[in-house]
Amino acid sequence: MQPPKPFPTILPTQHLAVLAAAALLALGGCDTQGGATGSSGEFGAEGVGFADPDRADIVAAIDEIVMTPIRDGLIAGASVAVVHGGEPIAYRGYGWANLQLGVPTHEDAIYEIGSVTKQFTSVGLLQAQAEGLVDLDADMSTYLPDFPTQGNRITVRELLDHTSGIRGYTEMAAARPYFVRRVPRDTLLALIGNHPFDFPTGEHEIYNNSAYYLAGMILEEVTGTTYEDYVEQRIFAALGMERSRYCSETEIQEGKVDGYDVGESGLANKGFIVHSIPFAAGSLCSSARDLATWLGALHGGEVLDDDAYAQLTEPGDLNDGTKTRYALGLATSDFLGHRALHHGGGINGFLTESLYLVDEDLAVVVLVNTAGPPGPTELAEQIVELVVGDATPAPMAFEGDPSWFEGTYSGPARGGQAAIRIAVDGDVLTATAVMMGDQDIPDDRQEADTLDFRGGMTFGSGGARLTFEGGDANAATLRWDVVSGYTVMSRR
């Protein structure tokens, strides 16, 4: 079982390409500020931009980490920002901003950041709460009275921590025609509101773009301004994030790179998307340097007061009191064993990783203009290991009878029901996804993952945690925690 990516692509690819290469022609050279290094060659920018001269060996290693998949033709280009203890190590551009015109990537290139948008939405609502404009623990119907909650009481906070139970519109086939044409907001809202909930509010946690769409509407309602204006004026302008903005599929945005998807024969122009659809769930654009500025300000106390920041970073909980590992637009799971606050983002043609290691005061941002492997999280992991090391705990030995865990467990997941088969293979447990999104997975596409023992009745695979409970001959319940989702599954 390959656990889902924590924050997968917000929208499926469609057709057409949106090109903005002309403005990038003026950005192809190196920055002239102190510490700027690098050059462009056969593979575009080979590490262009600021590099700390006192840590040249680390910068050279970062360059190699990012350039390897570019040389292999797996991604078009990327930008990276690494700031340690408040001191920048690198703001670098790599590869191509535009393949058709052969435009190298500038260090301050602008990308679509997908679901990294969500933390800006949460911060906006926390700022509004501090001003007495909204109460995150109030029923969302206080602010959006016309949205049908289908008998559920949903707080604004439950929108932000993905425990609302509302079906995500990005998992609805009926919504896909709206991704490529502008439709009135009520059209999408009607589709979301009429779909049955995935679960009663608070029973599980399932990553949900509909909830953040609604959260953005609440921010507009209580502040009396558009979401775009609020984020650009109250956050970006206030922090000097001059290369951050609401994305557009029609405006010429100077410095913005083109995005690419991975087709059958290699890289291809990204699918088209109308940016009124991702909205507060995923429609912001930014640069690596700007996002590093954001991480430093947010986690350095410059954006929220102590109480609001504590709310932002506090994991959500289920009705039974179980804590998840997702807070308000931020994941709170460890990153290579380090305490981390992080989030990924994906949208047609672009993938993002934005992370902050709490104890090390390390910010790492990786932006990639290709929606395919290797993703930015993999590159960020290599950079984190390079700078502060891998602190992942050593595996533990399980001394009990693993057959107690065997069986198939099912419950709600993103896009519909999921089922996982737990089996014993020799002296280890394996987990295999046999159903996802209400669809059975064919036998020839099922992949078994080996689970390592994490203590108690908890096992894991990568970032996923599987905790078993109850039963005599076999466990009766599986708690499936993949950070972006926490499902209490029952044994069939």
Sequence and secondary structure as in RCSB ss.txt:
>XXXX:A:sequence
MQPPKPFPTILPTQHLAVLAAAALLALGGCDTQGGATGSSGEFGAEGVGFADPDRADIVAAIDEIVMTPIRDGLI
AGASVAVVHGGEPIAYRGYGWANLQLGVPTHEDAIYEIGSVTKQFTSVGLLQAQAEGLVDLDADMSTYLPDFPTQ
GNRITVRELLDHTSGIRGYTEMAAARPYFVRRVPRDTLLALIGNHPFDFPTGEHEIYNNSAYYLAGMILEEVTGT
TYEDYVEQRIFAALGMERSRYCSETEIQEGKVDGYDVGESGLANKGFIVHSIPFAAGSLCSSARDLATWLGALHG
GEVLDDDAYAQLTEPGDLNDGTKTRYALGLATSDFLGHRALHHGGGINGFLTESLYLVDEDLAVVVLVNTAGPPG
PTELAEQIVELVVGDATPAPMAFEGDPSWFEGTYSGPARGGQAAIRIAVDGDVLTATAVMMGDQDIPDDRQEADT
LDFRGGMTFGSGGARLTFEGGDANAATLRWDVVSGYTVMSRR
>XXXX:A:secstr
     SS  SS   S      GGGGGG S   STTEE  EETTEEEEEEEE GGGHHHHHHHHHHHHHHHHTTS 
SEEEEEEEETTEEEEEEEEEEEETTTTEE  TT EEE GGGHHHHHHHHHHHHHHTTS  TTSBGGGT TTS  T
T   BHHHHHTT S    GGG GGGGGGGGS   HHHHHHHHHHS  SSSTTS EE  HHHHHHHHHHHHHHHTS
 HHHHIIIIIIHHHT TT EE  SSS  TTB   EEEETTEEEE     TTTTHHHH EEEEHHHHHHHHHHHHT
TSSS HHHHHHHHS  B TTS B SB SS B   BTTB EEEEEEEETTEEEEEEEETTTTEEEEEEESEESSS 
HHHHHHHHHHHHH       B   S GGGG EEEEEEETTEEEEEEEEEETTEEEEEEEEETTEE  GGG  EEE
EEEEETTEEEETTEEEEEE  SSS  EEEEE SSEEEEEEE 
